[in-house]
Each structure stands twice: as C-alpha cells, then as structure tokens.
C-alpha cells in the first residue's frame, strides 16, 4: 500500500534555519494583512521566488536579525519578520 507524504511535515519557515543550511523556497504564508502582502511582494521582487534555492549565510547581532541569505547569485538581507513569512523545504546534503 502506498503512503502519501504530508508536505507540511517537511517544510519550515526561513527564520527556523541555521547558518550554512540550504533550502528551497516553497512559498509564503497566506496573509490578510496589507503590510505582510507588501513584504512578500518586496521579497519576490528581490528574486526570492518559489522554487529558488537559498542558503543562510549570517545572522545579525541582535536576535538573529537581519538574516543574510544567498539566493540566485546575490547576498540579500532579510528581516526576521519577512523570514517568518517564507516557507522553505530544507535540503539534506
């Protein structure tokens, strides 16, 4: 009998990753907030789009904020608030 996998069990938020951990962007949390929709749009405009590989490079000194990520050949600073909206699937290498 085939078992179906629950994709939610294998996804987490970008803010949950550790330094040097790699993942693939799955999408963003659904939000009714105008502020969060603007944050998601901004991240997508920077190239942080679903399907893109991403790697945590560095955390800022105060509460791990901001988070420096490497994506599509660029080093991008992402705030904790924004990182909490991004859903990723961790890569196991």
PDB file as gemmi writes it, atoms N, CA and C in Angstrom:
CRYST1    1.000    1.000    1.000  90.00  90.00  90.00 P 1                      
ATOM      1  N   UNK A   1       0.846  -1.180   0.000  1.00  0.00           N  
ATOM      2  CA  UNK A   1       0.000   0.000   0.000  1.00  0.00           C  
ATOM      3  C   UNK A   1       0.886   1.235   0.000  1.00  0.00           C  
ATOM      4  N   UNK A   2       0.622   2.169  -0.876  1.00  0.00           N  
ATOM      5  CA  UNK A   2       1.415   3.394  -0.973  1.00  0.00           C  
ATOM      6  C   UNK A   2       1.029   4.349   0.148  1.00  0.00           C  
ATOM      7  N   UNK A   3       2.038   5.025   0.677  1.00  0.00           N  
ATOM      8  CA  UNK A   3       1.809   6.008   1.729  1.00  0.00           C  
ATOM      9  C   UNK A   3       1.964   7.396   1.141  1.00  0.00           C  
ATOM     10  N   UNK A   4       1.031   8.283   1.452  1.00  0.00           N  
ATOM     11  CA  UNK A   4       1.180   9.659   0.982  1.00  0.00           C  
ATOM     12  C   UNK A   4       1.985  10.444   2.014  1.00  0.00           C  
ATOM     13  N   UNK A   5       2.851  11.327   1.533  1.00  0.00           N  
ATOM     14  CA  UNK A   5       3.672  12.142   2.418  1.00  0.00           C  
ATOM     15  C   UNK A   5       2.979  13.467   2.671  1.00  0.00           C  
ATOM     16  N   UNK A   6       3.005  13.900   3.893  1.00  0.00           N  
ATOM     17  CA  UNK A   6       2.453  15.193   4.255  1.00  0.00           C  
ATOM     18  C   UNK A   6       3.553  16.228   4.052  1.00  0.00           C  
ATOM     19  N   UNK A   7       3.428  17.058   3.020  1.00  0.00           N  
ATOM     20  CA  UNK A   7       4.463  18.046   2.705  1.00  0.00           C  
ATOM     21  C   UNK A   7       4.681  19.018   3.849  1.00  0.00           C  
ATOM     22  N   UNK A   8       3.647  19.334   4.610  1.00  0.00           N  
ATOM     23  CA  UNK A   8       3.791  20.274   5.714  1.00  0.00           C  
ATOM     24  C   UNK A   8       4.785  19.771   6.753  1.00  0.00           C  
ATOM     25  N   UNK A   9       4.924  18.459   6.865  1.00  0.00           N  
ATOM     26  CA  UNK A   9       5.845  17.897   7.851  1.00  0.00           C  
ATOM     27  C   UNK A   9       7.302  18.142   7.469  1.00  0.00           C  
ATOM     28  N   UNK A  10       7.570  18.485   6.221  1.00  0.00           N  
ATOM     29  CA  UNK A  10       8.935  18.669   5.746  1.00  0.00           C  
ATOM     30  C   UNK A  10       9.271  20.124   5.445  1.00  0.00           C  
ATOM     31  N   UNK A  11       8.356  21.032   5.715  1.00  0.00           N  
ATOM     32  CA  UNK A  11       8.594  22.443   5.459  1.00  0.00           C  
ATOM     33  C   UNK A  11       8.728  23.206   6.766  1.00  0.00           C  
ATOM     34  N   UNK A  12       9.438  24.313   6.683  1.00  0.00           N  
ATOM     35  CA  UNK A  12       9.569  25.197   7.828  1.00  0.00           C  
ATOM     36  C   UNK A  12       9.699  26.619   7.337  1.00  0.00           C  
ATOM     37  N   UNK A  13       9.811  27.530   8.256  1.00  0.00           N  
ATOM     38  CA  UNK A  13       9.975  28.932   7.899  1.00  0.00           C  
ATOM     39  C   UNK A  13      11.449  29.245   7.756  1.00  0.00           C  
ATOM     40  N   UNK A  14      11.766  30.202   6.897  1.00  0.00           N  
ATOM     41  CA  UNK A  14      13.157  30.604   6.699  1.00  0.00           C  
ATOM     42  C   UNK A  14      13.797  30.978   8.033  1.00  0.00           C  
ATOM     43  N   UNK A  15      13.036  31.579   8.905  1.00  0.00           N  
ATOM     44  CA  UNK A  15      13.556  32.008  10.205  1.00  0.00           C  
ATOM     45  C   UNK A  15      13.955  30.840  11.103  1.00  0.00           C  
ATOM     46  N   UNK A  16      13.565  29.606  10.749  1.00  0.00           N  
ATOM     47  CA  UNK A  16      13.904  28.417  11.542  1.00  0.00           C  
ATOM     48  C   UNK A  16      15.235  27.780  11.138  1.00  0.00           C  
ATOM     49  N   UNK A  17      15.810  28.208  10.005  1.00  0.00           N  
ATOM     50  CA  UNK A  17      17.053  27.606   9.527  1.00  0.00           C  
ATOM     51  C   UNK A  17      18.264  28.118  10.303  1.00  0.00           C  
ATOM     52  N   UNK A  18      19.364  27.375  10.220  1.00  0.00           N  
ATOM     53  CA  UNK A  18      20.624  27.745  10.855  1.00  0.00           C  
ATOM     54  C   UNK A  18      21.635  28.176   9.803  1.00  0.00           C  
ATOM     55  N   UNK A  19      22.729  28.780  10.253  1.00  0.00           N  
ATOM     56  CA  UNK A  19      23.792  29.210   9.352  1.00  0.00           C  
ATOM     57  C   UNK A  19      24.287  28.023   8.534  1.00  0.00           C  
ATOM     58  N   UNK A  20      24.526  28.269   7.249  1.00  0.00           N  
ATOM     59  CA  UNK A  20      25.017  27.303   6.262  1.00  0.00           C  
ATOM     60  C   UNK A  20      23.959  26.289   5.847  1.00  0.00           C  
ATOM     61  N   UNK A  21      22.768  26.378   6.385  1.00  0.00           N  
ATOM     62  CA  UNK A  21      21.713  25.459   5.983  1.00  0.00           C  
ATOM     63  C   UNK A  21      21.120  25.927   4.656  1.00  0.00           C  
ATOM     64  N   UNK A  22      20.877  24.959   3.766  1.00  0.00           N  
ATOM     65  CA  UNK A  22      20.319  25.240   2.449  1.00  0.00           C  
ATOM     66  C   UNK A  22      18.892  24.747   2.377  1.00  0.00           C  
ATOM     67  N   UNK A  23      18.111  25.444   1.538  1.00  0.00           N  
ATOM     68  CA  UNK A  23      16.701  25.078   1.383  1.00  0.00           C  
ATOM     69  C   UNK A  23      16.214  25.551   0.020  1.00  0.00           C  
ATOM     70  N   UNK A  24      15.014  25.157  -0.309  1.00  0.00           N  
ATOM     71  CA  UNK A  24      14.329  25.650  -1.500  1.00  0.00           C  
ATOM     72  C   UNK A  24      13.101  26.420  -1.042  1.00  0.00           C  
ATOM     73  N   UNK A  25      12.864  27.560  -1.653  1.00  0.00           N  
ATOM     74  CA  UNK A  25      11.693  28.359  -1.301  1.00  0.00           C  
ATOM     75  C   UNK A  25      10.450  27.662  -1.863  1.00  0.00           C  
ATOM     76  N   UNK A  26       9.490  27.403  -0.986  1.00  0.00           N  
ATOM     77  CA  UNK A  26       8.235  26.764  -1.374  1.00  0.00           C  
ATOM     78  C   UNK A  26       7.175  27.829  -1.664  1.00  0.00           C  
ATOM     79  N   UNK A  27       7.131  28.855  -0.837  1.00  0.00           N  
ATOM     80  CA  UNK A  27       6.138  29.913  -0.994  1.00  0.00           C  
ATOM     81  C   UNK A  27       6.119  30.802   0.229  1.00  0.00           C  
ATOM     82  N   UNK A  28       4.987  31.430   0.446  1.00  0.00           N  
ATOM     83  CA  UNK A  28       4.824  32.355   1.565  1.00  0.00           C  
ATOM     84  C   UNK A  28       3.526  32.041   2.291  1.00  0.00           C  
ATOM     85  N   UNK A  29       3.479  32.379   3.566  1.00  0.00           N  
ATOM     86  CA  UNK A  29       2.260  32.144   4.336  1.00  0.00           C  
ATOM     87  C   UNK A  29       1.159  33.048   3.806  1.00  0.00           C  
ATOM     88  N   UNK A  30      -0.034  32.527   3.785  1.00  0.00           N  
ATOM     89  CA  UNK A  30      -1.177  33.324   3.352  1.00  0.00           C  
ATOM     90  C   UNK A  30      -1.436  34.396   4.403  1.00  0.00           C  
ATOM     91  N   UNK A  31      -1.743  35.585   3.947  1.00  0.00           N  
ATOM     92  CA  UNK A  31      -1.933  36.679   4.879  1.00  0.00           C  
ATOM     93  C   UNK A  31      -3.047  37.603   4.419  1.00  0.00           C  
ATOM     94  N   UNK A  32      -3.785  38.078   5.378  1.00  0.00           N  
ATOM     95  CA  UNK A  32      -4.822  39.058   5.073  1.00  0.00           C  
ATOM     96  C   UNK A  32      -4.307  40.470   5.322  1.00  0.00           C  
ATOM     97  N   UNK A  33      -3.143  40.575   5.920  1.00  0.00           N  
ATOM     98  CA  UNK A  33      -2.580  41.868   6.278  1.00  0.00           C  
ATOM     99  C   UNK A  33      -1.958  42.550   5.059  1.00  0.00           C  
ATOM    100  N   UNK A  34      -2.308  43.809   4.847  1.00  0.00           N  
ATOM    101  CA  UNK A  34      -1.718  44.583   3.745  1.00  0.00           C  
ATOM    102  C   UNK A  34      -0.206  44.702   3.930  1.00  0.00           C  
ATOM    103  N   UNK A  35       0.234  44.899   5.161  1.00  0.00           N  
ATOM    104  CA  UNK A  35       1.666  45.037   5.448  1.00  0.00           C  
ATOM    105  C   UNK A  35       2.425  43.767   5.045  1.00  0.00           C  
ATOM    106  N   UNK A  36       1.896  42.613   5.387  1.00  0.00           N  
ATOM    107  CA  UNK A  36       2.568  41.360   5.053  1.00  0.00           C  
ATOM    108  C   UNK A  36       2.550  41.108   3.544  1.00  0.00           C  
ATOM    109  N   UNK A  37       1.485  41.479   2.868  1.00  0.00           N  
ATOM    110  CA  UNK A  37       1.435  41.321   1.414  1.00  0.00           C  
ATOM    111  C   UNK A  37       2.511  42.180   0.744  1.00  0.00           C  
ATOM    112  N   UNK A  38       2.736  43.380   1.259  1.00  0.00           N  
ATOM    113  CA  UNK A  38       3.779  44.262   0.725  1.00  0.00           C  
ATOM    114  C   UNK A  38       5.150  43.652   0.970  1.00  0.00           C  
ATOM    115  N   UNK A  39       5.378  43.065   2.155  1.00  0.00           N  
ATOM    116  CA  UNK A  39       6.653  42.422   2.460  1.00  0.00           C  
ATOM    117  C   UNK A  39       6.914  41.245   1.519  1.00  0.00           C  
ATOM    118  N   UNK A  40       5.893  40.428   1.273  1.00  0.00           N  
ATOM    119  CA  UNK A  40       6.039  39.279   0.371  1.00  0.00           C  
ATOM    120  C   UNK A  40       6.340  39.763  -1.044  1.00  0.00           C  
ATOM    121  N   UNK A  41       5.632  40.771  -1.505  1.00  0.00           N  
ATOM    122  CA  UNK A  41       5.872  41.309  -2.846  1.00  0.00           C  
ATOM    123  C   UNK A  41       7.298  41.830  -2.966  1.00  0.00           C  
ATOM    124  N   UNK A  42       7.776  42.515  -1.943  1.00  0.00           N  
ATOM    125  CA  UNK A  42       9.141  43.044  -1.944  1.00  0.00           C  
ATOM    126  C   UNK A  42      10.171  41.916  -2.033  1.00  0.00           C  
ATOM    127  N   UNK A  43       9.973  40.850  -1.260  1.00  0.00           N  
ATOM    128  CA  UNK A  43      10.908  39.721  -1.301  1.00  0.00           C  
ATOM    129  C   UNK A  43      10.907  39.064  -2.685  1.00  0.00           C  
ATOM    130  N   UNK A  44       9.732  38.937  -3.288  1.00  0.00           N  
ATOM    131  CA  UNK A  44       9.660  38.329  -4.608  1.00  0.00           C  
ATOM    132  C   UNK A  44      10.339  39.212  -5.651  1.00  0.00           C  
ATOM    133  N   UNK A  45      10.220  40.509  -5.511  1.00  0.00           N  
ATOM    134  CA  UNK A  45      10.887  41.430  -6.433  1.00  0.00           C  
ATOM    135  C   UNK A  45      12.409  41.359  -6.304  1.00  0.00           C  
ATOM    136  N   UNK A  46      12.910  40.960  -5.134  1.00  0.00           N  
ATOM    137  CA  UNK A  46      14.352  40.792  -4.937  1.00  0.00           C  
ATOM    138  C   UNK A  46      14.840  39.446  -5.464  1.00  0.00           C  
ATOM    139  N   UNK A  47      13.930  38.618  -5.974  1.00  0.00           N  
ATOM    140  CA  UNK A  47      14.316  37.325  -6.529  1.00  0.00           C  
ATOM    141  C   UNK A  47      14.079  36.148  -5.612  1.00  0.00           C  
ATOM    142  N   UNK A  48      13.495  36.385  -4.456  1.00  0.00           N  
ATOM    143  CA  UNK A  48      13.199  35.308  -3.508  1.00  0.00           C  
ATOM    144  C   UNK A  48      11.842  34.699  -3.868  1.00  0.00           C  
ATOM    145  N   UNK A  49      11.844  33.945  -4.961  1.00  0.00           N  
ATOM    146  CA  UNK A  49      10.607  33.401  -5.510  1.00  0.00           C  
ATOM    147  C   UNK A  49      10.520  31.893  -5.290  1.00  0.00           C  
ATOM    148  N   UNK A  50       9.297  31.358  -5.268  1.00  0.00           N  
ATOM    149  CA  UNK A  50       9.137  29.911  -5.107  1.00  0.00           C  
ATOM    150  C   UNK A  50       9.962  29.140  -6.135  1.00  0.00           C  
ATOM    151  N   UNK A  51      10.624  28.083  -5.646  1.00  0.00           N  
ATOM    152  CA  UNK A  51      11.475  27.256  -6.485  1.00  0.00           C  
ATOM    153  C   UNK A  51      12.944  27.636  -6.422  1.00  0.00           C  
ATOM    154  N   UNK A  52      13.240  28.802  -5.875  1.00  0.00           N  
ATOM    155  CA  UNK A  52      14.630  29.259  -5.801  1.00  0.00           C  
ATOM    156  C   UNK A  52      15.369  28.597  -4.642  1.00  0.00           C  
ATOM    157  N   UNK A  53      16.620  28.192  -4.880  1.00  0.00           N  
ATOM    158  CA  UNK A  53      17.445  27.693  -3.770  1.00  0.00           C  
ATOM    159  C   UNK A  53      17.924  28.864  -2.927  1.00  0.00           C  
ATOM    160  N   UNK A  54      18.099  28.630  -1.646  1.00  0.00           N  
ATOM    161  CA  UNK A  54      18.502  29.684  -0.716  1.00  0.00           C  
ATOM    162  C   UNK A  54      19.428  29.085   0.333  1.00  0.00           C  
ATOM    163  N   UNK A  55      20.362  29.889   0.826  1.00  0.00           N  
ATOM    164  CA  UNK A  55      21.283  29.433   1.870  1.00  0.00           C  
ATOM    165  C   UNK A  55      21.453  30.535   2.909  1.00  0.00           C  
ATOM    166  N   UNK A  56      21.400  30.151   4.179  1.00  0.00           N  
ATOM    167  CA  UNK A  56      21.624  31.102   5.261  1.00  0.00           C  
ATOM    168  C   UNK A  56      23.125  31.342   5.384  1.00  0.00           C  
ATOM    169  N   UNK A  57      23.538  32.609   5.295  1.00  0.00           N  
ATOM    170  CA  UNK A  57      24.961  32.949   5.346  1.00  0.00           C  
ATOM    171  C   UNK A  57      25.380  33.526   6.698  1.00  0.00           C  
ATOM    172  N   UNK A  58      24.504  34.345   7.301  1.00  0.00           N  
ATOM    173  CA  UNK A  58      24.899  35.059   8.518  1.00  0.00           C  
ATOM    174  C   UNK A  58      23.654  35.579   9.222  1.00  0.00           C  
ATOM    175  N   UNK A  59      23.750  35.704  10.538  1.00  0.00           N  
ATOM    176  CA  UNK A  59      22.691  36.335  11.328  1.00  0.00           C  
ATOM    177  C   UNK A  59      23.218  37.634  11.913  1.00  0.00           C  
ATOM    178  N   UNK A  60      22.345  38.620  12.011  1.00  0.00           N  
ATOM    179  CA  UNK A  60      22.709  39.879  12.647  1.00  0.00           C  
ATOM    180  C   UNK A  60      22.918  39.682  14.139  1.00  0.00           C  
ATOM    181  N   UNK A  61      23.530  40.674  14.790  1.00  0.00           N  
ATOM    182  CA  UNK A  61      23.909  40.536  16.192  1.00  0.00           C  
ATOM    183  C   UNK A  61      22.762  40.626  17.201  1.00  0.00           C  
ATOM    184  N   UNK A  62      21.630  41.156  16.803  1.00  0.00           N  
ATOM    185  CA  UNK A  62      20.540  41.367  17.758  1.00  0.00           C  
ATOM    186  C   UNK A  62      19.349  40.480  17.425  1.00  0.00           C  
ATOM    187  N   UNK A  63      19.218  39.379  18.120  1.00  0.00           N  
ATOM    188  CA  UNK A  63      18.089  38.478  17.919  1.00  0.00           C  
ATOM    189  C   UNK A  63      18.074  37.827  16.549  1.00  0.00           C  
ATOM    190  N   UNK A  64      19.269  37.590  16.001  1.00  0.00           N  
ATOM    191  CA  UNK A  64      19.401  36.960  14.685  1.00  0.00           C  
ATOM    192  C   UNK A  64      18.732  37.786  13.596  1.00  0.00           C  
ATOM    193  N   UNK A  65      18.777  39.105  13.733  1.00  0.00           N  
ATOM    194  CA  UNK A  65      18.117  39.996  12.795  1.00  0.00           C  
ATOM    195  C   UNK A  65      19.087  41.063  12.326  1.00  0.00           C  
ATOM    196  N   UNK A  66      19.235  41.293  11.032  1.00  0.00           N  
ATOM    197  CA  UNK A  66      18.630  40.589   9.908  1.00  0.00           C  
ATOM    198  C   UNK A  66      19.350  39.274   9.601  1.00  0.00           C  
ATOM    199  N   UNK A  67      18.806  38.552   8.644  1.00  0.00           N  
ATOM    200  CA  UNK A  67      19.392  37.298   8.186  1.00  0.00           C  
ATOM    201  C   UNK A  67      19.961  37.543   6.792  1.00  0.00           C  
ATOM    202  N   UNK A  68      21.234  37.220   6.596  1.00  0.00           N  
ATOM    203  CA  UNK A  68      21.843  37.338   5.276  1.00  0.00           C  
ATOM    204  C   UNK A  68      21.672  36.003   4.567  1.00  0.00           C  
ATOM    205  N   UNK A  69      21.047  36.038   3.388  1.00  0.00           N  
ATOM    206  CA  UNK A  69      20.822  34.823   2.614  1.00  0.00           C  
ATOM    207  C   UNK A  69      21.464  34.960   1.238  1.00  0.00           C  
ATOM    208  N   UNK A  70      21.897  33.835   0.689  1.00  0.00           N  
ATOM    209  CA  UNK A  70      22.441  33.786  -0.656  1.00  0.00           C  
ATOM    210  C   UNK A  70      21.392  33.138  -1.538  1.00  0.00           C  
ATOM    211  N   UNK A  71      20.983  33.863  -2.577  1.00  0.00           N  
ATOM    212  CA  UNK A  71      19.949  33.350  -3.482  1.00  0.00           C  
ATOM    213  C   UNK A  71      20.190  33.919  -4.872  1.00  0.00           C  
ATOM    214  N   UNK A  72      20.255  33.034  -5.855  1.00  0.00           N  
ATOM    215  CA  UNK A  72      20.403  33.439  -7.256  1.00  0.00           C  
ATOM    216  C   UNK A  72      21.604  34.350  -7.494  1.00  0.00           C  
ATOM    217  N   UNK A  73      22.722  34.040  -6.833  1.00  0.00           N  
ATOM    218  CA  UNK A  73      23.950  34.789  -7.050  1.00  0.00           C  
ATOM    219  C   UNK A  73      24.047  36.102  -6.294  1.00  0.00           C  
ATOM    220  N   UNK A  74      23.109  36.377  -5.405  1.00  0.00           N  
ATOM    221  CA  UNK A  74      23.114  37.628  -4.644  1.00  0.00           C  
ATOM    222  C   UNK A  74      23.036  37.363  -3.154  1.00  0.00           C  
ATOM    223  N   UNK A  75      23.672  38.235  -2.388  1.00  0.00           N  
ATOM    224  CA  UNK A  75      23.560  38.208  -0.934  1.00  0.00           C  
ATOM    225  C   UNK A  75      22.491  39.228  -0.559  1.00  0.00           C  
ATOM    226  N   UNK A  76      21.450  38.763   0.113  1.00  0.00           N  
ATOM    227  CA  UNK A  76      20.285  39.599   0.395  1.00  0.00           C  
ATOM    228  C   UNK A  76      20.014  39.610   1.893  1.00  0.00           C  
ATOM    229  N   UNK A  77      19.769  40.774   2.448  1.00  0.00           N  
ATOM    230  CA  UNK A  77      19.396  40.901   3.857  1.00  0.00           C  
ATOM    231  C   UNK A  77      17.889  40.776   4.002  1.00  0.00           C  
ATOM    232  N   UNK A  78      17.463  39.877   4.868  1.00  0.00           N  
ATOM    233  CA  UNK A  78      16.039  39.639   5.106  1.00  0.00           C  
ATOM    234  C   UNK A  78      15.773  39.812   6.601  1.00  0.00           C  
ATOM    235  N   UNK A  79      14.814  40.644   6.934  1.00  0.00           N  
ATOM    236  CA  UNK A  79      14.447  40.831   8.333  1.00  0.00           C  
ATOM    237  C   UNK A  79      13.759  39.596   8.900  1.00  0.00           C  
ATOM    238  N   UNK A  80      13.778  39.452  10.220  1.00  0.00           N  
ATOM    239  CA  UNK A  80      13.136  38.291  10.863  1.00  0.00           C  
ATOM    240  C   UNK A  80      11.649  38.239  10.537  1.00  0.00           C  
ATOM    241  N   UNK A  81      11.021  39.398  10.502  1.00  0.00           N  
ATOM    242  CA  UNK A  81       9.581  39.443  10.210  1.00  0.00           C  
ATOM    243  C   UNK A  81       9.306  38.871   8.814  1.00  0.00           C  
ATOM    244  N   UNK A  82      10.129  39.272   7.837  1.00  0.00           N  
ATOM    245  CA  UNK A  82       9.977  38.765   6.487  1.00  0.00           C  
ATOM    246  C   UNK A  82      10.305  37.271   6.426  1.00  0.00           C  
ATOM    247  N   UNK A  83      11.379  36.869   7.120  1.00  0.00           N  
ATOM    248  CA  UNK A  83      11.811  35.471   7.117  1.00  0.00           C  
ATOM    249  C   UNK A  83      10.744  34.558   7.718  1.00  0.00           C  
ATOM    250  N   UNK A  84       9.963  35.097   8.629  1.00  0.00           N  
ATOM    251  CA  UNK A  84       8.905  34.306   9.257  1.00  0.00           C  
ATOM    252  C   UNK A  84       7.752  34.030   8.282  1.00  0.00           C  
ATOM    253  N   UNK A  85       7.656  34.819   7.216  1.00  0.00           N  
ATOM    254  CA  UNK A  85       6.591  34.641   6.228  1.00  0.00           C  
ATOM    255  C   UNK A  85       6.952  33.633   5.140  1.00  0.00           C  
ATOM    256  N   UNK A  86       8.268  33.355   4.970  1.00  0.00           N  
ATOM    257  CA  UNK A  86       8.731  32.493   3.875  1.00  0.00           C  
ATOM    258  C   UNK A  86       8.741  31.023   4.289  1.00  0.00           C  
ATOM    259  N   UNK A  87       8.104  30.176   3.484  1.00  0.00           N  
ATOM    260  CA  UNK A  87       8.055  28.735   3.726  1.00  0.00           C  
ATOM    261  C   UNK A  87       9.122  28.081   2.841  1.00  0.00           C  
ATOM    262  N   UNK A  88       9.968  27.264   3.450  1.00  0.00           N  
ATOM    263  CA  UNK A  88      11.047  26.597   2.728  1.00  0.00           C  
ATOM    264  C   UNK A  88      11.051  25.095   3.020  1.00  0.00           C  
ATOM    265  N   UNK A  89      11.715  24.381   2.137  1.00  0.00           N  
ATOM    266  CA  UNK A  89      11.944  22.952   2.353  1.00  0.00           C  
ATOM    267  C   UNK A  89      13.442  22.784   2.485  1.00  0.00           C  
ATOM    268  N   UNK A  90      13.905  22.345   3.649  1.00  0.00           N  
ATOM    269  CA  UNK A  90      15.326  22.200   3.910  1.00  0.00           C  
ATOM    270  C   UNK A  90      15.913  21.112   3.014  1.00  0.00           C  
ATOM    271  N   UNK A  91      17.133  21.361   2.559  1.00  0.00           N  
ATOM    272  CA  UNK A  91      17.872  20.373   1.772  1.00  0.00           C  
ATOM    273  C   UNK A  91      18.736  19.548   2.720  1.00  0.00           C  
ATOM    274  N   UNK A  92      18.747  18.277   2.518  1.00  0.00           N  
ATOM    275  CA  UNK A  92      19.587  17.391   3.329  1.00  0.00           C  
ATOM    276  C   UNK A  92      20.724  16.922   2.450  1.00  0.00           C  
ATOM    277  N   UNK A  93      21.940  17.471   2.679  1.00  0.00           N  
ATOM    278  CA  UNK A  93      23.093  17.135   1.855  1.00  0.00           C  
ATOM    279  C   UNK A  93      24.036  16.201   2.571  1.00  0.00           C  
TER     280      UNK A  93                                                      
END                                                                             
